[in-house]
């Protein structure tokens, strides 16, 4: 296979990798914006808010609802589904990349 053909084959994979990283970073920033307010208004330490990065429990919902003052962006809630979407897209990119590098391994 020519080098140009292999570059064209990897191009969509690079976009998938970039999308996964971008989704994950946006989710982390979103969580940080919301939970910085939660931590400053409720006194929760970081350790108690980290699980909220992965799932919205009753404690996370309660902590978000207790915050009265919000930042200039107006974001009041965090949704962990974006982080999970980023993780799934990144995993898919890694999986596809490993299959593209070793296409004959499964035979």
C-alpha positions as CSV (number, residue, x, y, z in Angstrom):
1,X,0.0,0.0,0.0
2,X,1.3,3.4,-0.9
3,X,2.1,6.0,1.8
4,X,-0.5,8.3,0.5
5,X,-3.2,5.7,0.7
6,X,-2.3,4.8,4.3
7,X,-2.5,8.5,5.2
8,X,-5.9,8.8,3.7
9,X,-7.0,5.7,5.6
10,X,-5.8,7.2,8.9
11,X,-7.3,10.6,8.3
12,X,-10.8,9.7,9.6
13,X,-9.2,8.0,12.6
14,X,-7.4,11.2,13.5
15,X,-10.7,13.1,13.4
16,X,-12.2,10.5,15.7
17,X,-9.3,10.7,18.1
18,X,-9.6,14.5,18.1
19,X,-13.3,14.4,18.7
20,X,-12.9,12.0,21.7
21,X,-10.3,14.3,23.2
22,X,-12.3,17.4,22.6
23,X,-15.5,15.9,24.1
24,X,-13.5,14.8,27.2
25,X,-11.9,18.2,27.6
26,X,-15.2,20.0,27.3
27,X,-16.7,17.7,29.9
28,X,-13.8,18.4,32.3
29,X,-14.1,22.1,31.8
30,X,-17.9,22.0,32.2
31,X,-17.5,20.0,35.5
32,X,-14.8,22.3,36.8
33,X,-17.0,25.4,36.1
34,X,-20.1,24.0,37.8
35,X,-18.3,22.2,40.7
36,X,-16.0,25.2,41.5
37,X,-19.2,27.0,42.4
38,X,-20.5,24.0,44.3
39,X,-17.3,23.7,46.3
40,X,-17.1,27.4,47.1
41,X,-20.8,27.7,48.1
42,X,-21.2,24.4,50.0
43,X,-17.7,23.8,51.3
44,X,-17.5,20.3,49.7
45,X,-13.9,19.2,49.2
46,X,-12.7,18.2,45.8
47,X,-12.7,14.5,46.9
48,X,-16.4,14.6,47.5
49,X,-17.2,16.1,44.1
50,X,-15.0,13.9,41.9
51,X,-17.5,11.1,41.7
52,X,-19.9,13.6,40.2
53,X,-17.6,13.8,37.2
54,X,-18.7,10.2,36.3
55,X,-22.3,10.0,37.5
56,X,-25.0,12.2,38.9
57,X,-26.0,10.9,42.2
58,X,-28.5,12.3,44.7
59,X,-25.6,14.0,46.5
60,X,-24.4,15.6,43.3
61,X,-27.8,16.9,42.4
62,X,-28.3,18.2,45.9
63,X,-25.0,20.0,45.8
64,X,-25.7,21.6,42.5
65,X,-29.2,22.7,43.7
66,X,-27.8,24.3,46.9
67,X,-25.6,26.8,45.0
68,X,-27.3,30.2,44.8
69,X,-24.8,32.3,42.9
70,X,-23.7,31.3,39.4
71,X,-20.9,32.4,37.2
72,X,-21.2,34.6,34.1
73,X,-21.8,31.6,31.8
74,X,-25.0,30.7,33.5
75,X,-24.3,27.0,33.6
76,X,-26.1,25.5,36.5
77,X,-25.9,21.8,36.0
78,X,-23.2,19.3,34.8
79,X,-24.1,16.2,32.8
80,X,-21.6,13.3,32.9
81,X,-22.9,11.8,29.7
82,X,-20.6,14.1,27.7
83,X,-17.5,12.7,29.5
84,X,-18.8,9.1,28.8
85,X,-19.3,10.0,25.2
86,X,-15.7,11.3,25.0
87,X,-14.4,8.1,26.6
88,X,-16.4,5.9,24.2
89,X,-15.3,7.9,21.1
90,X,-11.6,7.8,22.3
91,X,-11.9,4.1,23.0
92,X,-13.4,3.5,19.6
93,X,-10.5,5.4,18.0
94,X,-8.0,3.3,19.9
95,X,-9.7,0.1,18.9
96,X,-10.0,1.0,15.3
97,X,-6.3,2.2,15.3
98,X,-5.1,-1.1,16.6
99,X,-7.1,-3.0,14.0
100,X,-5.8,-0.8,11.2
101,X,-2.2,-1.3,12.4
102,X,-2.5,-5.1,12.6
103,X,-5.2,-6.1,10.1
104,X,-4.1,-9.7,9.7
105,X,-3.7,-10.5,13.4
106,X,-7.2,-12.0,13.7
107,X,-6.7,-14.6,11.0
